[in-house]
């Protein structure tokens, strides 16, 4: 699948943010090996990757839709749904899981009514799982809005989330 020419490509909407994505693709020479970087840029600009974004990036870089979707779903950094105003990432790596990550996710689910990968009904908090945060000595580890919390217990996590 060859990249389409700049004249043949048309952004999914007239949203000016697409210009930032186009600039990134142009700087990378519209090469297929720039896929991950372009997806990062697209998510930074729009907050998540919807079907239109995946299709546009794939067509522009000459990458098959199955590959674009595969990359977007393989890496936990990418989100295919809009995210909440705040994020709570629970590490589910071996050390964290053994030390209570499952209980953290259960408590968040019970008290906030949201499963991993979802967002609260009010759009306030998105709950995500990570395969490993690299903070095994702090297990179980959680990242709330970019701040790492270690040796977290369910009540302590709920207290942090309650302040958001």
Helices and strands as residue ranges (DSSP letters): H 18-27, G 32-34, H 35-46, H 51-61, H 65-74, E 86-91, H 94-96, I 97-101, H 102-112, E 125-130, G 136-138, E 142-144, E 147-149, H 154-162
